[in-house]
Amino acid sequence: MIEYEAIYDISILLGVESAGWPGDPAYSRRLHASIAAGDVADVSLLTMTAHTGTHVDAPGHFLPGGRKLDDYGPADFVLPAVVIEVAKEKPIPREAVDTADVPPGGAILFKTSNSTTGRIAAGAFFADGVALSTAAAEACVERGAGLVGIDYYTADACGAKGFPVHHVLMRAGVLILETINLRDVPPGACTLICLPLRMAGAEGSPVRAVLLR
């Protein structure tokens, strides 16, 4: 058995900590079949979008003809990573990336007040969260990131016209991991695992994201 100094679950608990994007169908889980009702087994029926809770976006989410998740292999979701803590910066500036030790082809994960205040796991949507600046997204591309993660519902500021951060990252083939909770994770190097569901043609998927250190 492999031993690690720490294993952090950075996923949001669906139905308790999660909050839906305004206008999207709300997450729900109900029993389609129930032992208590006389059925042979409990069977859950889920309703949600592919961008509910902790999830990964592929370029095809915004770019016509862009890669979908089944165009990637498992290794694209198991990456060396660095957690960058950003204090009192909104949006996240380029300088946060310029000074970080980014592993080539790895993941850059941003820890902000969205996590440290507990808001991202409070089960209620908030529109004034910390997100990435376009300049920070460009710096991530320049540093060769394969994935960028943020402890907010979206990499762009809520209401950003045209979602410029998504376009900068996705045009460079960078995957985006959103709605992670980094409250208990110290900054620094680690390994990220965030495997999506194996769906044909999907532009996004919920994930169980963990960090190994």
Secondary structure, 3 states (H helix, E strand, C coil): CCCCCCEEECCCCCCCCCCCCCCCCCCEEEEEECCCCCCCCCEEEEECCCCCCCEEECHHHCCCCCCCHHHCCHHHHEEEEEEEECCCCCCECCHHHHCCCCCCCCEEEEECHHHHCCHHHCCCCCCCCCCECHHHHHHHHHCCCCEEEECCCCCCCCCCCCCHHHHHHHHCCCEEEECCCCCCCCCEEEEEECCECCCCCCCEEEECCEEEC
